[in-house]
Amino acid sequence: MTNTTDVVIGAGPVGTTIAEQLAGQGRRVRVLTRSGSGPEHELIERRRADATNPADLADAFAGANAVFDCMHASAYDAKVWRAELPRAEKTVLDAAGRAGAVVVFPESLYSFGRVTAPITEETPRTATEGKPGVRVELLRARDASPTPTVSVAASDFYGPHVGAAGHAGERMVTAVLDQKTLRVIGDPDAPHSWTYVPDLASAMIKTAHDETLWNSFVLAPTAPPVSQRQLATAYAEVAGLPVPRITGLPGWTLRAVGALHRPTRELMELSFQFEAPFELDSRVSEQRLGLAATPLDLGAAATIDWWGARS
């Protein structure tokens, strides 16, 4: 297979999974982080770089076919996002444009704000305030950039490499494995869409290497929605364990705490996604991508296997 060079910014769940999949396809990968971390593979070059520094990117993007920008802000806070992300993305877009590379972004569903029906590609992205408003501004800036881009939107993550930050990650998995009470935000039985991280990574790679998909917004392949209780039950069934006690933390209680505690307030800004049905319908994008979502039982099994290997 002909080797190409793709650049991945960030080594969190998405960046790591993309790098692993690319290397598994025989592609050369350059992973950029401030610390030089990232997955180990003979085709993966781990490089220390500041993705907000044009000089670092000029060197790192040399010969790049595609850039996967999986960079995070330094804090989960709307003020921090607004201060850091627009400037950081512009730096990446400008550098990628000079290198002749497409930039592919993982995107959340925040820009849709509150919805009353399943989200599709046609659902308006009209949020104006807080973190959702920042996401809308970022999407508009990508559309306006002369550098080709793709934004691949996903719901809350589950799967290997999803750690403490994910609602379906470490907190849920360890509660199941340790048989401790699982306390979740909102209604434990409200239907909710969950995107399996390897499916998001596959979709991002597909869009990067298919020019007909450039300059578009697509939805990552996502299986039919299940509640937080149902997802925890799937984990328990795979692990051969009883389902732990599951209780919901009412949004109003956490919002009361958030009135005095900014990190809690920032966390609760999107709590509405867990208080009522929040569903993603990715069927149109799946047809465009030629990809299908991983069934929940298979994704849950891979997740539990990964956590078992870690422990």
N, C-alpha and C positions, 0 to 999 in steps of 0.2 A: 504494500500500500504506500502511496506517495505521502511523505510526511509534509505537513504544513505547520505553521506556528500560530497558535491562538493564545491570547493573553487573558488571564482571569485575574480580576482585581478582587481581593478578599478571599479568606479561607474559612468562612463560616459554613453553615450547612449547604447553602446553594453553591458557593464557589468551590468548595471541596468536592461536591458531587459532580459538578460540571468538569472539573479537572480530571477526576477519576474516569468519567465516561469518555472524555476526549482521548486520554491516554490509552484507554481500552480499545479505542478505534484506530490506534496507531498514529495519532496526531501528536506533534510536539506541542507542549504546553508550557507557558511561562506564568507562574503564579506570583503576583505582587502583593506583599504585605509589608507593613512597617517593621515587623519583627523577622521577616524571612521565613515564616512558618508555612505549612501547607502539607498536602499529602505526599507520600514518598512513592516514586515510580521512576523507572529509568528514562521515561520520556517527559518527566515533569522537572522543569527548572524552577527552583524556589529562589526568589530574589527580593532583597530588601529594597523597598521603594516607597516614596510618598506620592500617592496618587493625586495629591493636590499641587504637586510641584511640576511645572511644565518641563523643566530640565530632566527630571527623573523619567517622565513619560516619553520624552523624545527618544531616549535610549531604549527604554523598555518596549516601546511599540514598534521598533525597527523590524521590518519584515513581517509584521503581524497581518494575518488574514482577517481576524475578528477579535473584538474586545468584549469580554463579558464583565460588565461593571456591577459587581456585587458588593460595593462599598456601603458601609453603614455610617450614620452620624455618630458622634461621640456620646450621645445620650438620647433616650427616648423622650424627647421634649420638643414641643412645637417651636419654641424660640431657638433651640439649638439647630433643629432641622432647617429653619428659615435662614439662619446665619451661615450654615455650613454647606448644605446640599446643592443649592443652585450654583454656587461658585465652583464646587467640586465637580459637578457634572459638566459644567461648561469647559473646565480645564480638560477633562477626559475627551469630550466631544471635539474640541479644537485639536488636541494632539492626535486623536484617531483620524480626523479628517486629513491632517497633514501626512499621516502614514498610509492613507488610502484604505482604512479598515472600517467595517461596520461596527456599531456598538449595540449590544443587546443587554437590556436591563430586565431584572426580575422586578415585577411590580405588584403591589398589594391591591386590595379592593377598596382602600380607604377613599379614593377619589369619587366613588359612587355615593358616599354618604349613606343616609337612611334609605332603605328600599322596602317596598311592599310586595315585590314579585321577584322571581329568580333573576339573577343578573345575567345578561347576555352582552355580546359585543355592541349592541345598539342601546344599551341602557345609558342614559345621560350621565356624564361625569361632571357634576356641577357643585361639588362641595366648595365652600369659600373660606371656612375658618379652621384654625388649629392645624393638626397634622394632615387631615384630609385635604384642606385647602393647599397646603404645601405640595402634596402629591399632584393636584391638578396643575399647579404652576410648573412643576417639573415636566409633566407630560406635554404641556404647551410649548415649553422651551425645546424639548426634543423634536417636536413637530416642526418647529421653526428653524432648526439647525440644518445647515447644508450637509452635514455628515449624515449618512444613512443610519437609521436606528430602528430597533424593534423593541417594543415593551410587551413582555409576557406576564400577564396578571394571574396571580394565584390566590387562593384562599389561605387560611391558616395552615401551617405546615404540620406534617407528621412524617416519620420515617427515620432511617439512620442519620446520624449527625445532628438531629434536632435536640438541642440541649435545654438549658434552663429557660431560655426566652420563649419557647413555644408552649401554647396552651396544651398541646398534645405530646409534649416532649418529656423532659426529665421528671417534672412534677407528677404528671399522670402515670407515666410508666413505673416510677419507683413506688408510687402509692399502690399500684397493682401488685408489683413484685414483692413489696414489703408488707402487703396486706394491712395498710393503714388507711384511715379515712381520707377520701379524696374530696377536697373542697374546690368547687369550680365557680367561676364568675357566671352570674345569670341563672337561667333555667337549665338544669341538667338534661331536660328532655326536649328542648327546642331543637328542631332540625338545623344542622349546620354543615356547610361544605368544608371538606378537608382535602388539601392537595398533597399528594405524596411527592416528596422532594425529588426523587429520581425522575418522576414524570415531568416536573417543571424543568429540570436540567435537560432532559431529552428534547423538550419543546424549544428551549432556548438554542440548543445546538442545531436543531433542524432549521430554525429561522436564520441563524447566522450563515449557514451554508447553502441557502436557497434564496437567490436574489429576488425571486418573485414575491417573497414574503417581507422584504425590506420596507421600511417606512410604513409599518402597520402596527396595530394593537391587537393582540390575540390573547385568548384565555388558555391557560395551561389545562391539559386534560385532567379532569377532576371527577371522581366517582360520585354516584348519587349521595345526597346528604344523609348524615346520621347524627344523632345527638351526642353530646359528650358522654352520656351514660352508655350509649351503644358502642362508642369507640373504646371506652375503658373495658367494656364487656368483651369486645373482640380481642383486646390485649390479654385479658384474663383467660379466655378460652385457649388462645395459642400457648400461653404459659402453663396451662393445666391447673389453674388456681381459681378459687371462688372470686366472684366480683366483690370488691371492697365496698364498704359503705360510701355512698356518694351524696354530698349535700351541696346545695347552691348557696352562693353568697349574693344576697339581693343587691342589685345595683345601687339602690338608695342608701344602703348602709356604707358602701365604699365611697359613694359620692359625698356623703357627710364627712368622712375622714379626709377626702380630697380637698374639702374646703380649707383645711389647715395644713395639708401635706401635699406639696406639689407633685412628687413622683406618683402618688396614688391618683391624683387628679388627672395626670397625663395618661395613666393606665386606664382609667375609667372613661376617657373620652370616647372610646370605641366599644364600651360595654353593651351598647344596644345590639351589637352583632350577636350577642349570646343571650339576650333576653326575649327574643322572638325568632321565628324562622329567618335564616340568612343563608341563601342558597345560590349556587353558581351553576349555570347551564352552559357547558363548554362544548356541546355537540357540534356546532358550526365550526368552531376552531379546530376540533379534532379532525373533521373532514378536510379542512384546509391543510393541516399538518400531516395527515396520514398517520396519526397516532391515536392510541386509546388509553384511557385511564387504567391504572392497575387496580384490580378488584381489592376491596378492603381486606379480605382474609389474607391475601398474599402480602399486601403492604404491612399489615399488622404482624405477620409472621417474620418478615424481614426486620422489622423494627425491634421486636423482642429478641431475635437472634443477635442483632447488633449490640443491644444492651447486655445480653448475656456474655458476649465475647469481651466486652469492656470490663465486666466484673469478674 
